[in-house]
């Protein structure tokens, strides 16, 4: 008869502010930072929540109604919406191609890979995504001029940095088995990536691309404020003239376009990740 197995020793739970409880210390630091932020900023809550502020906001919102639904203006808004959609789609497509090209040198393809270009390429990706789309657009307006071309390039540059980093992480975390089996047979790194790594990570790469397209729809709508075309340019123009009924139509078109693209992209990403 085998002796009964001894029960494992009971371990006391980690104390809340034990040095090993890193998450607890992180949360405490975050709370201190939030409290310090509120204390350092001169937030006029009493003025913001006053009756006079609410009445002024009510008068401002009333100026949006009724929206301008004249056929001529609706056609102009539809053209601006199509321009915004095209900017976001083309900018995302260019970024996906450039991001994949930069993700390869930015990732370690296998355990024996020296990956000498990994660090400098990641610096490039960090630099691209650290500059917001609006700043890219303002810089590119000098060389590309007013219009959707500057907006498309601004989206492409920023999104290349984001997708390149995400793609590199996905490639590095791909299961190594299929690639190792091909590498043992003497297959080169390029063919190993095409026939082993890429088929495994392609659904994830497509999901990342679609998600960034959702974000770029919103960004493209805002880029027009600095003269980069699309609905944003119409919005800045009519708000500058205080034509709030036309502004309401443009805002409604933005909301509708973002909702439709979000729903379509969400459905496509769910099918890809099944």
LUMTOR-292260 format. One line per field, with one value per residue (C-alpha): residue number from 1; residue in three letters; x, y, z. Coordinates in nm, 3 decimals. Example, Ala and Ser with C-alpha at 12.3 -4.5 7.8 and 13.67 -1.06 7.14 Angstrom:
resi	c(1, 2)
resn	c(ALA, SER)
xx	c(1.230, 1.367)
yy	c(-0.450, -0.106)
zz	c(0.780, 0.714)
# end
This chain:
resi	c(1, 2, 3, 4, 5, 6, 7, 8, 9, 10, 11, 12, 13, 14, 15, 16, 17, 18, 19, 20, 21, 22, 23, 24, 25, 26, 27, 28, 29, 30, 31, 32, 33, 34, 35, 36, 37, 38, 39, 40, 41, 42, 43, 44, 45, 46, 47, 48, 49, 50, 51, 52, 53, 54, 55, 56, 57, 58, 59, 60, 61, 62, 63, 64, 65, 66, 67, 68, 69, 70, 71, 72, 73, 74, 75, 76, 77, 78, 79, 80, 81, 82, 83, 84, 85, 86, 87, 88, 89, 90, 91, 92, 93, 94, 95, 96, 97, 98, 99, 100, 101, 102, 103, 104, 105, 106, 107, 108, 109, 110, 111, 112, 113, 114, 115, 116, 117, 118, 119, 120, 121, 122, 123, 124, 125, 126, 127, 128, 129, 130, 131, 132, 133, 134, 135, 136, 137, 138, 139, 140, 141, 142, 143, 144, 145, 146, 147, 148, 149, 150, 151, 152, 153, 154, 155, 156, 157, 158, 159, 160, 161, 162, 163, 164, 165, 166, 167, 168, 169, 170, 171, 172, 173, 174, 175, 176, 177, 178, 179, 180, 181, 182, 183, 184, 185, 186, 187, 188, 189, 190, 191, 192, 193, 194, 195, 196, 197, 198, 199, 200, 201, 202, 203, 204, 205, 206, 207, 208, 209, 210, 211, 212, 213, 214, 215, 216, 217, 218, 219, 220, 221, 222, 223, 224, 225, 226, 227, 228, 229, 230, 231, 232, 233, 234, 235, 236, 237, 238, 239, 240, 241, 242, 243, 244, 245, 246, 247, 248, 249, 250, 251, 252, 253, 254, 255, 256, 257, 258, 259, 260, 261, 262, 263, 264, 265, 266, 267, 268, 269, 270, 271, 272, 273, 274)
resn	c(UNK, UNK, UNK, UNK, UNK, UNK, UNK, UNK, UNK, UNK, UNK, UNK, UNK, UNK, UNK, UNK, UNK, UNK, UNK, UNK, UNK, UNK, UNK, UNK, UNK, UNK, UNK, UNK, UNK, UNK, UNK, UNK, UNK, UNK, UNK, UNK, UNK, UNK, UNK, UNK, UNK, UNK, UNK, UNK, UNK, UNK, UNK, UNK, UNK, UNK, UNK, UNK, UNK, UNK, UNK, UNK, UNK, UNK, UNK, UNK, UNK, UNK, UNK, UNK, UNK, UNK, UNK, UNK, UNK, UNK, UNK, UNK, UNK, UNK, UNK, UNK, UNK, UNK, UNK, UNK, UNK, UNK, UNK, UNK, UNK, UNK, UNK, UNK, UNK, UNK, UNK, UNK, UNK, UNK, UNK, UNK, UNK, UNK, UNK, UNK, UNK, UNK, UNK, UNK, UNK, UNK, UNK, UNK, UNK, UNK, UNK, UNK, UNK, UNK, UNK, UNK, UNK, UNK, UNK, UNK, UNK, UNK, UNK, UNK, UNK, UNK, UNK, UNK, UNK, UNK, UNK, UNK, UNK, UNK, UNK, UNK, UNK, UNK, UNK, UNK, UNK, UNK, UNK, UNK, UNK, UNK, UNK, UNK, UNK, UNK, UNK, UNK, UNK, UNK, UNK, UNK, UNK, UNK, UNK, UNK, UNK, UNK, UNK, UNK, UNK, UNK, UNK, UNK, UNK, UNK, UNK, UNK, UNK, UNK, UNK, UNK, UNK, UNK, UNK, UNK, UNK, UNK, UNK, UNK, UNK, UNK, UNK, UNK, UNK, UNK, UNK, UNK, UNK, UNK, UNK, UNK, UNK, UNK, UNK, UNK, UNK, UNK, UNK, UNK, UNK, UNK, UNK, UNK, UNK, UNK, UNK, UNK, UNK, UNK, UNK, UNK, UNK, UNK, UNK, UNK, UNK, UNK, UNK, UNK, UNK, UNK, UNK, UNK, UNK, UNK, UNK, UNK, UNK, UNK, UNK, UNK, UNK, UNK, UNK, UNK, UNK, UNK, UNK, UNK, UNK, UNK, UNK, UNK, UNK, UNK, UNK, UNK, UNK, UNK, UNK, UNK, UNK, UNK, UNK, UNK, UNK, UNK, UNK, UNK, UNK, UNK, UNK, UNK, UNK, UNK, UNK, UNK, UNK, UNK)
xx	c(0.000, 0.144, 0.173, -0.062, 0.090, 0.170, -0.040, 0.149, 0.240, -0.010, 0.120, -0.010, -0.143, 0.084, 0.044, -0.114, 0.190, 0.457, 0.762, 0.680, 0.334, 0.446, 0.094, -0.016, 0.272, 0.199, -0.167, -0.069, 0.168, -0.101, -0.351, -0.095, -0.030, -0.402, -0.452, -0.146, -0.280, -0.611, -0.429, -0.186, -0.443, -0.664, -0.992, -1.292, -1.549, -1.786, -1.793, -1.825, -2.120, -2.294, -2.641, -2.502, -2.265, -2.550, -2.769, -2.489, -2.432, -2.802, -2.810, -2.503, -2.654, -2.982, -2.793, -2.720, -3.089, -3.224, -2.928, -2.874, -3.007, -3.023, -2.926, -2.633, -2.477, -2.548, -2.367, -2.070, -2.066, -2.086, -1.783, -1.596, -1.692, -1.567, -1.241, -1.200, -1.272, -1.023, -0.754, -0.792, -0.801, -0.501, -0.301, -0.368, -0.278, 0.052, 0.124, 0.050, 0.296, 0.567, 0.502, 0.547, 0.868, 1.005, 0.870, 1.102, 1.430, 1.266, 1.193, 1.399, 1.283, 1.430, 1.640, 1.966, 1.895, 2.156, 1.897, 2.162, 1.908, 1.642, 1.726, 1.781, 1.467, 1.262, 1.402, 1.271, 0.927, 0.922, 1.006, 0.731, 0.456, 0.567, 0.471, 0.087, -0.101, -0.185, 0.183, 0.274, 0.004, 0.124, 0.480, 0.379, 0.159, 0.481, 0.598, 0.275, 0.049, -0.312, -0.543, -0.583, -0.231, -0.075, -0.341, -0.285, 0.091, 0.042, -0.176, 0.069, 0.374, 0.216, 0.039, 0.359, 0.518, 0.219, 0.165, 0.537, 0.573, 0.259, 0.363, 0.712, 0.566, 0.330, 0.614, 0.839, 0.560, 0.464, 0.500, 0.855, 0.781, 0.692, 0.977, 1.229, 1.120, 1.184, 1.511, 1.644, 1.586, 1.809, 1.531, 1.635, 1.491, 1.285, 1.104, 1.064, 0.885, 0.662, 0.564, 0.574, 0.561, 0.339, 0.048, 0.037, 0.037, -0.157, -0.501, -0.350, -0.180, -0.507, -0.691, -0.437, -0.467, -0.845, -0.837, -0.595, -0.822, -1.103, -0.878, -0.760, -1.119, -1.149, -0.802, -0.868, -1.185, -0.981, -0.681, -0.886, -0.886, -0.524, -0.610, -0.556, -0.888, -1.198, -1.478, -1.243, -1.166, -1.538, -1.591, -1.318, -1.447, -1.812, -1.734, -1.508, -1.806, -2.034, -2.266, -2.375, -2.658, -2.404, -2.167, -2.439, -2.475, -2.099, -2.085, -2.376, -2.194, -1.882, -2.075, -2.254, -1.934, -1.741, -2.028, -2.057, -1.681, -1.653, -1.931, -1.783, -1.431, -1.547, -1.732, -1.431, -1.194, -1.423, -1.421, -1.042, -0.977, -1.213)
yy	c(0.000, 0.338, 0.604, 0.895, 1.193, 1.479, 1.788, 2.079, 2.351, 2.630, 2.963, 3.286, 3.532, 3.818, 4.119, 4.416, 4.643, 4.373, 4.462, 4.163, 4.295, 4.508, 4.559, 4.706, 4.953, 5.043, 5.114, 5.322, 5.528, 5.572, 5.697, 5.946, 6.066, 6.118, 6.308, 6.524, 6.597, 6.723, 6.932, 7.092, 7.188, 7.492, 7.316, 7.550, 7.287, 7.537, 7.751, 7.448, 7.307, 7.642, 7.725, 7.997, 7.750, 7.503, 7.777, 7.890, 7.532, 7.488, 7.796, 7.667, 7.321, 7.477, 7.646, 7.302, 7.248, 7.199, 7.047, 7.160, 6.873, 7.056, 6.830, 7.051, 7.048, 6.679, 6.602, 6.809, 6.622, 6.285, 6.378, 6.480, 6.153, 5.952, 6.150, 6.078, 5.708, 5.690, 5.869, 5.624, 5.314, 5.412, 5.535, 5.208, 4.996, 5.180, 5.149, 4.775, 4.715, 4.937, 4.802, 4.442, 4.535, 4.695, 4.423, 4.160, 4.333, 4.445, 4.089, 3.785, 3.514, 3.222, 3.159, 3.153, 3.475, 3.743, 4.012, 4.284, 4.519, 4.466, 4.758, 5.032, 4.929, 4.948, 5.295, 5.394, 5.247, 5.428, 5.757, 5.713, 5.639, 5.891, 6.179, 6.219, 6.227, 6.596, 6.687, 6.469, 6.645, 6.991, 6.899, 6.740, 7.032, 7.222, 6.968, 6.801, 7.106, 7.133, 6.843, 6.471, 6.374, 6.522, 6.357, 6.018, 6.039, 6.154, 5.852, 5.622, 5.744, 5.722, 5.392, 5.237, 5.282, 5.130, 4.833, 4.766, 4.718, 4.503, 4.292, 4.241, 4.119, 3.881, 3.737, 3.685, 3.511, 3.273, 2.901, 2.801, 2.437, 2.465, 2.706, 2.487, 2.183, 2.367, 2.514, 2.166, 2.073, 2.361, 2.603, 2.970, 3.232, 3.399, 3.082, 2.980, 3.309, 3.272, 2.907, 2.867, 3.195, 3.412, 3.160, 3.138, 3.512, 3.636, 3.640, 3.838, 4.082, 4.135, 4.191, 4.454, 4.625, 4.640, 4.777, 5.051, 5.131, 5.197, 5.440, 5.603, 5.679, 5.900, 6.046, 6.124, 6.310, 6.532, 6.583, 6.806, 7.069, 7.150, 7.151, 6.784, 6.739, 6.533, 6.602, 6.769, 7.047, 7.108, 7.104, 7.361, 7.586, 7.596, 7.615, 7.911, 8.083, 7.982, 7.797, 7.551, 7.388, 7.285, 7.177, 6.950, 6.776, 6.719, 6.582, 6.348, 6.221, 6.158, 5.963, 5.754, 5.677, 5.577, 5.356, 5.173, 5.117, 5.003, 4.748, 4.615, 4.598, 4.431, 4.163, 4.101, 4.073, 3.823, 3.602, 3.624, 3.525, 3.227)
zz	c(0.000, -0.109, 0.157, 0.119, -0.058, 0.168, 0.124, -0.032, 0.216, 0.241, 0.113, 0.254, -0.004, -0.103, 0.118, -0.053, -0.026, -0.024, -0.234, -0.456, -0.538, -0.833, -0.964, -0.630, -0.628, -0.988, -0.908, -0.605, -0.820, -1.084, -0.825, -0.692, -1.048, -1.116, -0.790, -0.864, -1.213, -1.076, -0.815, -1.063, -1.329, -1.286, -1.366, -1.347, -1.249, -1.087, -1.400, -1.627, -1.432, -1.378, -1.508, -1.735, -1.904, -1.957, -2.107, -2.343, -2.451, -2.515, -2.740, -2.926, -2.983, -3.102, -3.385, -3.537, -3.617, -3.869, -4.060, -4.417, -4.632, -4.961, -5.256, -5.357, -5.010, -4.948, -5.274, -5.158, -4.826, -5.005, -5.217, -4.901, -4.731, -5.029, -5.023, -4.652, -4.706, -4.994, -4.790, -4.502, -4.723, -4.936, -4.637, -4.451, -4.756, -4.803, -4.432, -4.431, -4.716, -4.566, -4.216, -4.330, -4.512, -4.194, -3.964, -4.114, -4.017, -3.690, -3.575, -3.480, -3.720, -3.521, -3.211, -3.409, -3.593, -3.514, -3.597, -3.625, -3.788, -3.523, -3.294, -3.558, -3.747, -3.428, -3.371, -3.712, -3.631, -3.295, -3.467, -3.727, -3.477, -3.215, -3.449, -3.460, -3.788, -3.751, -3.714, -4.015, -4.218, -4.115, -4.215, -4.545, -4.647, -4.721, -4.980, -5.092, -5.078, -4.968, -5.041, -4.979, -5.093, -4.779, -4.563, -4.723, -4.669, -4.309, -4.234, -4.413, -4.220, -3.875, -3.940, -4.080, -3.739, -3.560, -3.793, -3.831, -3.457, -3.432, -3.731, -3.585, -3.254, -3.436, -3.647, -3.344, -3.150, -3.433, -3.347, -3.452, -3.542, -3.914, -3.981, -3.797, -4.000, -4.327, -4.202, -4.120, -4.484, -4.595, -4.696, -4.690, -4.457, -4.730, -4.830, -4.465, -4.402, -4.709, -4.654, -4.275, -4.081, -4.303, -4.332, -3.951, -3.882, -4.187, -4.013, -3.726, -3.963, -4.150, -3.822, -3.716, -4.055, -4.041, -3.688, -3.791, -4.086, -3.838, -3.652, -3.974, -4.077, -3.769, -3.817, -4.185, -4.089, -3.856, -4.086, -4.313, -4.039, -4.134, -4.506, -4.589, -4.770, -4.698, -4.455, -4.210, -4.454, -4.509, -4.133, -4.068, -4.347, -4.239, -3.866, -3.941, -4.105, -3.812, -4.052, -3.785, -3.985, -4.249, -3.973, -3.833, -4.171, -4.191, -3.836, -3.912, -4.221, -4.013, -3.752, -4.015, -4.206, -3.893, -3.771, -4.105, -4.136, -3.773, -3.821, -4.147, -4.005, -3.684, -3.881, -4.106, -3.809, -3.636, -3.945, -3.975, -3.614, -3.604)
# end
